[in-house]
Amino acid sequence: MKAALLISPGTVSVEEVSLPQIEPGHVMIQPAITGVCGTDLSFYAGRRVVPYPFILGHELFGHITAVGAGVTKFKPGQRVIVEPNYPCGSCRLCRTGRGAVCQDKESMGVNVPGCFALQATAPAEFVWAIPDSISDRDAATIEPLAVSVHGLLKSGVKSGDTVAVLGCGVVGLLLIHAAVARGVRVIAHDRLAEKLQMARDLGAMAIADQDELEQVWDGEEVVTVFECAGASVTVELALKSAPRGAEVILLGLASAPASFIPMRIVREGIDIRTSMIYDHPGDFAYVIDMVARGTLHPGSVVTHTYSFDSIATALNTAGSGEAGKVHVTMK
């Protein structure tokens, strides 16, 4: 079969590789659409290292082609998506419902082969059937939507509240989409005009200038600040500017140190929380239901679609920072 192999940082080659074997309890899927994620870009840019050559990709919509021993809930031809993080299920964190931060979890396209290929395998427990009411493009964007919705659900936000979203990448945009659908007023901030316009299109008030942003916050009852950029500067902005009594939810993965004044955090009752991927199985079940009902349309943030043979272009476009969600059609 064909697969896109990461040969070295910045080099991807579509080549013939052996068909993966189906283990008991697993299924084989023919990807139809895959999404490019920031995790893929980290490996592609060399910021994270894998044993080369390696198949990246974990945002997957496709069809079942075969089932392994013991699998009864799926059959060939079914439309499915994959929840691509597989907690071990037995460690202390998993036993207490915190599988999202399980140290021993396997992750498609991270420490097990990914879905930038014409066939991929996954444990049946982490594969979800998709009803016909969900479009292919929406289905292929459910995984990043689950990341955003998990952050929203971890907050205390309710209909009628006002929140701020810092960083209008895909996670930030999908969080805006989910929040607006819940009746939440959103103030969005990003440095790129294209991203701000996408935020406006989703129903947010979008502000580029940081001083203006803080002035607006002063006049609004912002209850939650979501940091979605994954940059130390926006983490610092969130902690410096969050209103008294607000909560700060960190969804971004900033790798550089960020500074803050602990006395202000304590005296003004700023709650800091983290949100890592999603909880199994509740978040995927909830999000699929919301999309099936027509409440959420995650495919609305897709701005570019490329063919499988142009996957290097897809990665470069996604890495430019100016695109929304980038999809690859696997033909």
C-alpha positions in Angstrom: 0.0 0.0 0.0 1.0 3.6 -0.3 2.0 5.6 2.8 3.4 9.1 3.4 6.7 8.5 5.2 8.5 11.1 7.3 12.0 10.4 6.2 13.6 13.3 8.1 12.6 16.7 9.4 11.0 18.6 6.5 11.0 15.5 4.1 7.9 13.4 3.4 7.8 10.8 0.7 4.8 8.8 -0.6 6.1 5.2 -1.0 5.0 1.6 -1.1 5.0 -0.1 2.3 3.8 -3.4 3.7 0.1 -3.7 4.6 -0.3 -3.5 8.4 -1.4 -6.6 10.3 -4.7 -6.7 12.2 -4.3 -7.6 15.8 -7.1 -9.2 17.8 -9.5 -6.5 19.0 -8.4 -4.2 16.2 -9.9 -3.1 12.9 -8.5 -2.0 9.6 -9.7 1.3 8.1 -9.3 2.8 4.6 -8.9 6.5 5.3 -11.0 8.8 3.1 -10.0 12.1 4.7 -7.2 12.9 7.1 -6.5 16.1 8.9 -3.2 17.8 9.5 -2.6 18.7 13.2 -0.1 20.7 15.1 1.4 17.5 16.4 2.1 16.4 12.9 3.8 19.7 12.3 6.0 19.3 15.3 7.4 16.1 14.0 7.6 17.5 10.4 9.6 20.5 11.6 11.9 18.3 13.8 10.8 19.8 17.1 9.8 16.3 18.1 11.6 13.2 16.9 10.3 9.8 15.8 12.2 6.7 14.6 12.5 7.4 10.8 10.9 6.5 8.5 7.5 7.0 10.2 3.9 7.4 9.2 2.3 10.5 10.8 -1.4 11.4 11.1 -4.1 10.8 13.6 -7.2 12.7 12.5 -9.0 10.1 10.5 -12.3 9.5 8.8 -12.7 6.4 6.6 -14.4 3.0 6.1 -13.8 -0.3 7.8 -12.1 -2.8 5.5 -11.5 -5.7 7.8 -12.0 -6.7 11.5 -9.7 -8.6 13.8 -10.5 -11.5 16.0 -13.1 -10.8 18.7 -14.5 -7.6 17.0 -18.3 -7.9 16.6 -19.5 -4.2 16.6 -18.0 -3.3 13.2 -18.3 -4.7 9.7 -16.6 -3.8 6.4 -17.9 -0.7 4.7 -19.0 1.2 7.9 -18.1 4.9 8.1 -15.9 5.5 11.1 -13.6 7.9 12.9 -10.8 7.1 15.3 -10.2 8.4 18.8 -6.4 8.2 18.3 -5.2 8.2 21.9 -5.3 4.9 23.7 -4.8 5.1 27.5 -3.4 1.9 29.2 -6.6 1.6 31.3 -4.7 0.2 34.4 -2.4 2.9 35.8 -3.3 5.2 38.7 -4.3 8.0 36.4 -6.5 5.8 34.2 -8.2 4.2 37.2 -9.1 7.7 38.4 -10.5 8.8 35.1 -7.5 10.8 33.9 -6.5 8.7 30.9 -5.8 11.8 28.9 -2.6 12.2 30.8 -1.7 8.5 31.0 2.0 8.1 30.8 1.7 4.8 29.0 -0.9 5.7 26.4 -0.3 4.8 22.8 -1.1 7.5 20.2 -1.7 7.1 16.5 0.9 8.9 14.5 3.0 9.6 17.6 4.3 6.3 19.0 2.3 3.9 16.8 2.0 4.2 13.0 -0.4 6.9 11.8 -3.1 7.3 9.2 -1.3 9.1 6.4 -1.6 5.8 4.5 -4.1 3.9 2.4 -4.8 1.5 5.3 -4.5 2.0 9.0 -5.4 -0.1 12.1 -6.8 1.0 15.4 -8.2 -0.7 18.5 -12.0 -1.2 18.1 -12.6 0.3 21.5 -11.4 3.6 20.1 -13.2 3.5 16.8 -16.6 5.3 16.4 -19.3 4.6 13.9 -20.5 7.8 12.1 -24.2 8.2 11.2 -25.1 9.2 7.6 -26.4 12.5 8.9 -22.8 13.7 9.4 -20.9 14.8 6.3 -17.5 13.4 5.5 -15.8 16.8 6.1 -17.5 17.2 9.5 -16.6 13.6 10.4 -12.9 14.2 9.6 -12.9 17.3 11.9 -14.5 15.7 15.0 -11.2 14.8 16.7 -9.9 18.4 17.0 -13.5 19.5 17.9 -13.3 17.0 20.8 -10.1 18.7 22.0 -11.9 22.1 22.0 -15.1 20.8 23.6 -13.2 19.1 26.3 -11.7 22.4 27.3 -15.1 24.1 27.2 -16.6 21.3 29.4 -13.7 21.6 31.9 -14.6 25.2 32.5 -17.6 26.6 34.4 -18.9 28.4 31.4 -22.7 28.5 30.8 -25.0 30.2 28.4 -25.0 34.0 28.7 -21.4 34.2 30.0 -18.6 36.0 28.3 -15.2 34.3 27.6 -12.0 35.2 25.9 -10.1 32.9 23.5 -6.5 33.7 22.9 -5.2 32.1 19.7 -7.5 31.4 16.7 -5.8 28.3 15.3 -8.0 25.3 14.7 -8.5 24.5 18.4 -9.3 28.1 19.2 -11.7 28.4 16.3 -13.5 25.2 17.2 -13.8 26.3 20.8 -15.3 29.5 19.6 -17.8 27.5 17.5 -18.8 25.3 20.4 -19.1 28.2 22.8 -21.2 30.3 20.5 -23.5 27.3 19.9 -23.9 27.1 23.7 -25.0 30.8 23.9 -21.7 32.1 25.1 -20.3 35.5 24.1 -16.7 35.2 22.8 -13.9 37.8 22.6 -11.2 36.4 20.4 -7.6 37.5 20.0 -5.0 36.6 17.4 -2.2 38.4 15.6 -3.3 37.3 12.1 -6.1 39.2 10.3 -7.1 36.0 8.5 -7.6 34.1 11.8 -9.6 37.0 13.3 -11.9 37.1 10.3 -12.6 33.4 10.7 -13.3 34.0 14.4 -15.8 36.8 13.4 -17.4 34.4 10.9 -18.0 32.0 13.8 -19.7 34.7 15.8 -16.9 36.1 18.0 -15.9 39.7 18.7 -12.3 39.6 17.3 -9.6 42.0 18.5 -6.0 42.1 17.2 -4.5 44.9 19.4 -3.5 43.7 22.9 -4.1 47.1 24.6 -7.6 47.2 23.0 -8.2 43.7 24.2 -7.4 44.5 27.8 -9.6 47.6 27.6 -12.5 45.5 26.4 -11.9 43.0 29.1 -12.1 45.8 31.7 -15.6 46.6 30.5 -16.8 43.0 30.2 -17.5 40.3 32.7 -15.1 37.8 31.3 -15.5 34.6 33.4 -13.0 32.4 31.6 -9.9 32.9 29.4 -9.0 30.0 27.1 -5.3 30.0 26.0 -5.2 28.1 22.7 -2.1 29.5 21.0 0.4 27.4 22.8 2.8 30.3 23.2 4.4 31.6 26.4 3.4 35.2 25.4 -0.3 34.3 25.4 0.0 32.3 28.6 1.5 35.4 30.2 -1.3 37.6 28.7 -3.9 35.3 30.0 -2.5 35.2 33.6 -1.8 39.0 33.6 -5.1 40.1 32.2 -7.7 37.6 33.4 -10.3 39.5 35.5 -10.6 39.1 39.2 -12.3 35.8 40.0 -11.9 34.4 36.5 -10.5 31.0 35.4 -7.8 30.4 32.9 -7.9 27.2 30.9 -4.6 26.2 29.2 -5.2 24.2 26.1 -2.1 25.3 24.2 1.2 23.4 24.5 3.7 26.2 25.0 7.2 24.8 25.4 9.0 28.0 26.5 8.9 29.3 30.1 6.1 31.8 31.0 6.2 34.2 33.9 3.4 35.4 36.2 3.0 37.1 39.5 1.7 34.5 42.0 0.5 37.2 44.5 -2.0 38.5 41.9 -3.2 35.0 41.1 -3.8 34.3 44.7 -5.2 37.6 45.8 -7.6 38.0 42.9 -8.7 34.4 43.0 -7.6 33.4 39.5 -8.1 29.7 38.9 -5.7 28.0 36.5 -6.7 24.7 34.9 -5.3 22.6 32.1 -7.1 20.7 29.4 -5.3 17.9 27.6 -7.0 16.2 24.6 -10.2 14.5 25.8 -11.7 12.0 28.2 -12.5 8.5 26.9 -15.2 7.6 26.1 -17.5 10.5 27.1 -16.2 13.4 25.1 -16.3 11.6 21.7 -19.8 10.3 22.3 -21.0 13.8 23.3 -19.3 15.5 20.3 -20.6 13.0 17.7 -24.1 13.5 19.1 -23.8 17.3 18.8 -22.6 17.1 15.2 -25.3 14.5 14.3 -27.9 16.8 15.7 -26.6 19.7 13.5 -25.7 21.8 16.6 -22.0 21.8 15.6 -20.4 21.9 12.1 -16.6 21.5 12.7 -16.0 21.2 8.9 -16.7 25.0 8.8 -13.0 25.7 9.8 -11.5 23.7 6.9 -9.8 26.1 4.5 -7.6 23.9 2.3 -7.9 20.4 0.9 -5.1 18.5 -0.9 -4.7 15.2 -2.6 -2.6 12.4 -0.9 0.2 12.9 -3.4 0.4 16.6 -2.3 0.7 15.8 1.4 4.0 17.7 1.7 2.2 20.8 0.4 -0.6 20.2 2.9 2.0 20.1 5.7 3.7 23.3 4.6 0.4 25.1 4.2 -0.7 24.0 7.7 2.7 25.1 9.1 2.4 28.6 7.6 0.1 29.5 10.4 -2.3 31.3 8.0 -4.6 28.4 7.2 -7.5 27.0 9.1 -7.9 23.2 9.2 -6.1 21.5 6.3 -7.5 18.2 5.0 -6.0 15.5 2.8 -8.1 13.3 0.6 -6.7 9.8 0.6 -6.9 8.6 -3.0 
